[in-house]
């Protein structure tokens, strides 16, 4: 006949830690989850800040027989915007890019990312073209070298071709006025960003 639980010998009683271990692990995971939710996904670190723009040579969207190269980004402060027609956030950002281009504060170049070139040409004809030029990165290899996590992403590049800032996600007008434009003005005044 089995013994009642209170009469079990110490060898037969389960250890309390067996019950508390899963609860403790769950609590630790919840703490990590809680703090992870508080992180801003737009503040993804980039090891490229302060480094020369990665080398590339890609066909232009405007003429596939001509090349756009990383050296084309030297000589003036500029923005490189990674975009695609399939990107809904790029549609949200596009009017802001048009307004920035119209202000003539800084040239905007595009890295047309993992998309069909003909669709990009039509898209720019329909919605306007804020870009001085676009490089076509159909396979996405150059975007990966730039450390792109997705689209849109925008890089601020100084006169020497050095990446000074990376903006993840669509640029809002507030982002332009409070982050990008002050950095551009600082670079123009030869101050560090």
One Martini backbone bead per residue (centre of mass of N, CA, C, O) as a GRO file, in nm:
protein
  193
    1UNK     BB    1   0.095   0.037   0.024
    2UNK     BB    2   0.084   0.357  -0.013
    3UNK     BB    3   0.216   0.642   0.095
    4UNK     BB    4   0.174   0.925   0.220
    5UNK     BB    5   0.314   1.229   0.154
    6UNK     BB    6   0.391   1.303   0.459
    7UNK     BB    7   0.551   1.005   0.480
    8UNK     BB    8   0.779   1.072   0.316
    9UNK     BB    9   1.080   1.048   0.232
   10UNK     BB   10   1.339   1.252   0.140
   11UNK     BB   11   1.400   1.088  -0.126
   12UNK     BB   12   1.089   1.119  -0.239
   13UNK     BB   13   1.096   1.415  -0.234
   14UNK     BB   14   1.065   1.682  -0.407
   15UNK     BB   15   1.228   1.943  -0.507
   16UNK     BB   16   1.172   2.277  -0.509
   17UNK     BB   17   1.348   2.366  -0.758
   18UNK     BB   18   1.184   2.212  -0.971
   19UNK     BB   19   0.948   2.427  -0.951
   20UNK     BB   20   1.118   2.709  -0.965
   21UNK     BB   21   1.285   2.708  -1.227
   22UNK     BB   22   1.070   2.779  -1.446
   23UNK     BB   23   0.982   3.043  -1.309
   24UNK     BB   24   1.259   3.183  -1.320
   25UNK     BB   25   1.301   3.173  -1.627
   26UNK     BB   26   1.048   3.331  -1.698
   27UNK     BB   27   1.125   3.593  -1.551
   28UNK     BB   28   1.381   3.654  -1.712
   29UNK     BB   29   1.247   3.669  -1.993
   30UNK     BB   30   1.054   3.904  -1.922
   31UNK     BB   31   1.271   4.116  -1.872
   32UNK     BB   32   1.394   4.111  -2.155
   33UNK     BB   33   1.132   4.175  -2.304
   34UNK     BB   34   1.067   4.446  -2.170
   35UNK     BB   35   1.336   4.593  -2.254
   36UNK     BB   36   1.312   4.538  -2.563
   37UNK     BB   37   1.052   4.715  -2.609
   38UNK     BB   38   1.216   4.993  -2.536
   39UNK     BB   39   1.352   4.985  -2.794
   40UNK     BB   40   1.481   5.156  -3.073
   41UNK     BB   41   1.482   5.058  -3.408
   42UNK     BB   42   1.627   5.330  -3.519
   43UNK     BB   43   1.895   5.259  -3.321
   44UNK     BB   44   2.079   5.116  -3.507
   45UNK     BB   45   2.377   5.014  -3.536
   46UNK     BB   46   2.677   5.142  -3.716
   47UNK     BB   47   2.998   5.061  -3.834
   48UNK     BB   48   3.005   5.303  -4.066
   49UNK     BB   49   3.049   5.520  -3.885
   50UNK     BB   50   3.330   5.700  -4.002
   51UNK     BB   51   3.328   5.562  -4.279
   52UNK     BB   52   3.368   5.467  -4.577
   53UNK     BB   53   3.206   5.409  -4.840
   54UNK     BB   54   3.116   5.152  -4.993
   55UNK     BB   55   3.198   4.976  -5.254
   56UNK     BB   56   3.063   5.048  -5.591
   57UNK     BB   57   2.907   4.915  -5.911
   58UNK     BB   58   2.621   5.032  -6.083
   59UNK     BB   59   2.349   5.057  -6.244
   60UNK     BB   60   2.144   5.277  -6.373
   61UNK     BB   61   1.813   5.358  -6.381
   62UNK     BB   62   1.824   5.563  -6.630
   63UNK     BB   63   2.095   5.381  -6.734
   64UNK     BB   64   2.223   5.062  -6.773
   65UNK     BB   65   2.496   5.160  -6.938
   66UNK     BB   66   2.550   5.302  -6.671
   67UNK     BB   67   2.744   5.404  -6.390
   68UNK     BB   68   2.729   5.382  -6.034
   69UNK     BB   69   2.944   5.515  -5.778
   70UNK     BB   70   3.094   5.580  -5.481
   71UNK     BB   71   3.256   5.830  -5.601
   72UNK     BB   72   2.988   6.003  -5.655
   73UNK     BB   73   2.975   6.084  -5.330
   74UNK     BB   74   3.190   6.285  -5.377
   75UNK     BB   75   3.230   6.655  -5.293
   76UNK     BB   76   2.951   6.625  -5.129
   77UNK     BB   77   2.687   6.652  -4.955
   78UNK     BB   78   2.480   6.355  -4.887
   79UNK     BB   79   2.220   6.126  -4.979
   80UNK     BB   80   2.137   5.779  -4.910
   81UNK     BB   81   1.859   5.598  -5.044
   82UNK     BB   82   1.681   5.315  -4.952
   83UNK     BB   83   1.469   5.158  -5.204
   84UNK     BB   84   1.120   5.061  -5.304
   85UNK     BB   85   0.814   4.975  -5.444
   86UNK     BB   86   0.732   4.754  -5.210
   87UNK     BB   87   0.760   4.993  -5.006
   88UNK     BB   88   0.548   5.150  -4.789
   89UNK     BB   89   0.743   5.351  -4.642
   90UNK     BB   90   0.841   5.490  -4.903
   91UNK     BB   91   0.572   5.626  -4.966
   92UNK     BB   92   0.566   5.795  -4.707
   93UNK     BB   93   0.853   5.941  -4.763
   94UNK     BB   94   0.849   6.075  -5.051
   95UNK     BB   95   0.739   6.368  -4.997
   96UNK     BB   96   0.987   6.447  -4.828
   97UNK     BB   97   1.200   6.409  -5.048
   98UNK     BB   98   1.078   6.616  -5.240
   99UNK     BB   99   1.113   6.858  -5.045
  100UNK     BB  100   1.418   6.835  -5.013
  101UNK     BB  101   1.489   6.865  -5.312
  102UNK     BB  102   1.351   7.146  -5.346
  103UNK     BB  103   1.549   7.293  -5.136
  104UNK     BB  104   1.860   7.233  -5.214
  105UNK     BB  105   2.047   7.129  -4.966
  106UNK     BB  106   2.060   6.823  -5.088
  107UNK     BB  107   2.156   6.550  -5.238
  108UNK     BB  108   1.983   6.263  -5.373
  109UNK     BB  109   2.040   5.924  -5.350
  110UNK     BB  110   1.988   5.594  -5.488
  111UNK     BB  111   1.903   5.258  -5.369
  112UNK     BB  112   1.778   5.016  -5.563
  113UNK     BB  113   1.608   4.750  -5.389
  114UNK     BB  114   1.508   4.454  -5.483
  115UNK     BB  115   1.416   4.537  -5.793
  116UNK     BB  116   1.249   4.638  -6.073
  117UNK     BB  117   1.346   4.876  -6.287
  118UNK     BB  118   1.082   4.946  -6.444
  119UNK     BB  119   0.918   5.012  -6.186
  120UNK     BB  120   1.092   5.253  -6.092
  121UNK     BB  121   1.048   5.437  -6.331
  122UNK     BB  122   0.739   5.456  -6.307
  123UNK     BB  123   0.724   5.554  -6.015
  124UNK     BB  124   0.880   5.825  -6.067
  125UNK     BB  125   0.680   5.932  -6.280
  126UNK     BB  126   0.426   5.932  -6.083
  127UNK     BB  127   0.574   6.067  -5.796
  128UNK     BB  128   0.855   6.149  -5.847
  129UNK     BB  129   1.208   6.284  -5.850
  130UNK     BB  130   1.454   6.325  -5.589
  131UNK     BB  131   1.686   6.211  -5.762
  132UNK     BB  132   1.987   6.233  -5.912
  133UNK     BB  133   2.044   5.918  -5.855
  134UNK     BB  134   2.044   5.558  -5.940
  135UNK     BB  135   2.110   5.245  -5.803
  136UNK     BB  136   2.107   4.902  -5.901
  137UNK     BB  137   2.008   4.643  -5.647
  138UNK     BB  138   1.878   4.352  -5.722
  139UNK     BB  139   2.037   4.144  -5.508
  140UNK     BB  140   2.144   4.322  -5.238
  141UNK     BB  141   2.458   4.336  -5.182
  142UNK     BB  142   2.508   4.639  -5.127
  143UNK     BB  143   2.312   4.672  -4.892
  144UNK     BB  144   2.469   4.479  -4.708
  145UNK     BB  145   2.736   4.645  -4.707
  146UNK     BB  146   2.568   4.891  -4.569
  147UNK     BB  147   2.371   4.754  -4.346
  148UNK     BB  148   2.093   4.674  -4.434
  149UNK     BB  149   1.765   4.590  -4.297
  150UNK     BB  150   1.603   4.779  -4.505
  151UNK     BB  151   1.314   4.969  -4.587
  152UNK     BB  152   1.405   5.258  -4.528
  153UNK     BB  153   1.735   5.403  -4.576
  154UNK     BB  154   1.964   5.665  -4.451
  155UNK     BB  155   2.258   5.839  -4.562
  156UNK     BB  156   2.513   6.045  -4.441
  157UNK     BB  157   2.744   6.222  -4.655
  158UNK     BB  158   3.035   6.352  -4.701
  159UNK     BB  159   3.273   6.502  -4.902
  160UNK     BB  160   3.469   6.230  -4.848
  161UNK     BB  161   3.274   5.967  -4.815
  162UNK     BB  162   3.162   5.980  -4.521
  163UNK     BB  163   2.984   5.833  -4.279
  164UNK     BB  164   2.762   6.009  -4.035
  165UNK     BB  165   2.464   5.875  -4.087
  166UNK     BB  166   2.175   5.670  -3.976
  167UNK     BB  167   1.846   5.612  -4.111
  168UNK     BB  168   1.571   5.437  -3.987
  169UNK     BB  169   1.335   5.470  -4.193
  170UNK     BB  170   1.125   5.710  -4.231
  171UNK     BB  171   1.131   6.035  -4.320
  172UNK     BB  172   1.056   6.312  -4.159
  173UNK     BB  173   1.028   6.642  -4.123
  174UNK     BB  174   1.139   6.640  -3.837
  175UNK     BB  175   1.397   6.486  -3.901
  176UNK     BB  176   1.508   6.696  -4.092
  177UNK     BB  177   1.505   6.949  -3.894
  178UNK     BB  178   1.644   6.798  -3.622
  179UNK     BB  179   1.882   6.620  -3.770
  180UNK     BB  180   1.989   6.647  -4.066
  181UNK     BB  181   2.025   6.955  -4.113
  182UNK     BB  182   2.219   7.011  -3.874
  183UNK     BB  183   2.439   6.819  -3.978
  184UNK     BB  184   2.486   6.956  -4.247
  185UNK     BB  185   2.563   7.234  -4.131
  186UNK     BB  186   2.803   7.128  -3.969
  187UNK     BB  187   2.964   7.022  -4.213
  188UNK     BB  188   2.981   7.298  -4.358
  189UNK     BB  189   3.137   7.413  -4.087
  190UNK     BB  190   3.351   7.190  -4.007
  191UNK     BB  191   3.203   7.004  -3.812
  192UNK     BB  192   3.128   6.777  -3.606
  193UNK     BB  193   2.865   6.533  -3.560
   0.00000   0.00000   0.00000
